Each structure stands twice: as C-alpha cells, then as structure tokens.
Amino acid sequence: MNLVDLAPSQVGIIDELNGDSQFISRLMEMGFSKGRKIRMIYKMPFKGPITIQIRNGMISLRQLDASQISISLDD
C-alpha cells in the first residue's frame, strides 16, 4: 500500500521510502522515516497534491512522490 491509497483521516505507518537517494534524503529531511506515523489530511481531485500530517507539521506532496512511500495501516 502506498501513501496515496490512504483516505482522509486514515493513519498509516511508513514501511519503506523508495526512489533515488536524493529523493529519499529530501523526504528524511522533512521528517519521513521508517516506523513513523502519518495521517492523510486532504487529497486534491484529479491527481493534485495531497496534504499529510507527520510529527506536528503539515506537508503537501505531489501524488507521484507520495506513491513512492510504502505504508501499512495503523490499527
């Protein structure tokens, strides 16, 4: 399951960051890391950006970038 698959208000746990090393490094600088909880806040229609909450901050990502983040649902 990827980050884009979360519905608004759903919480997931990051399993893996995929992509090239520069992309992974950029995500890690924003607070993304394996095991971190992440909440989907809003999805723009027509493959627009998504807004997620990670730690205490809100981040917007392109759906293409969000599809590189593997997650599992938090129970």
C-alpha positions as CSV (number, residue, x, y, z in Angstrom):
1,M,0.0,0.0,0.0
2,N,1.2,3.5,-0.8
3,L,0.6,6.8,0.9
4,V,-1.7,7.9,-1.9
5,D,-4.0,5.0,-1.0
6,L,-4.9,6.4,2.4
7,A,-8.3,8.0,2.7
8,P,-8.6,11.4,4.5
9,S,-8.3,11.0,8.3
10,Q,-6.7,7.5,8.0
11,V,-3.4,6.9,9.8
12,G,-0.6,4.7,8.4
13,I,2.9,3.7,9.4
14,I,5.8,4.2,7.0
15,D,7.3,0.9,5.9
16,E,9.7,2.0,3.2
17,L,10.9,5.0,1.3
18,N,11.5,4.2,-2.4
19,G,13.2,6.2,-5.1
20,D,16.7,7.6,-5.8
21,S,19.0,8.6,-3.0
22,Q,18.3,12.4,-3.4
23,F,14.6,11.9,-3.1
24,I,14.9,9.7,0.0
25,S,17.3,12.2,1.5
26,R,14.8,15.0,0.9
27,L,12.0,13.0,2.5
28,M,14.1,12.2,5.5
29,E,14.9,15.9,6.0
30,M,11.2,16.6,6.1
31,G,10.7,14.0,8.9
32,F,9.8,10.9,7.0
33,S,11.4,7.7,8.4
34,K,10.5,4.0,8.7
35,G,8.1,3.4,11.6
36,R,6.8,7.0,11.8
37,K,3.0,7.6,11.9
38,I,1.5,9.6,9.1
39,R,-2.1,10.9,8.7
40,M,-3.8,11.8,5.5
41,I,-5.4,15.2,5.8
42,Y,-6.6,16.1,2.3
43,K,-6.4,14.9,-1.3
44,M,-6.9,17.3,-4.1
45,P,-9.0,15.9,-7.0
46,F,-7.6,15.0,-10.4
47,K,-4.3,13.7,-9.1
48,G,-3.5,17.0,-7.4
49,P,-1.2,17.3,-4.3
50,I,-2.1,15.6,-1.0
51,T,-1.7,17.1,2.4
52,I,-0.5,14.9,5.2
53,Q,0.4,15.4,8.9
54,I,3.7,13.9,10.1
55,R,5.0,14.7,13.5
56,N,3.5,18.1,14.3
57,G,3.7,19.5,10.9
58,M,1.6,19.6,7.7
59,I,3.3,18.7,4.4
60,S,2.0,18.8,0.8
61,L,3.3,16.3,-1.7
62,R,2.7,15.5,-5.3
63,Q,0.9,12.2,-5.7
64,L,3.8,10.9,-7.8
65,D,6.1,11.5,-4.9
66,A,3.6,10.1,-2.3
67,S,3.3,6.9,-4.4
68,Q,7.0,6.2,-3.6
69,I,6.2,5.9,0.2
70,S,5.1,2.4,1.2
71,I,2.9,2.3,4.3
72,S,0.8,-0.1,6.3
73,L,-2.4,0.9,8.1
74,D,-2.2,1.7,11.8
75,D,-4.7,-0.3,13.9
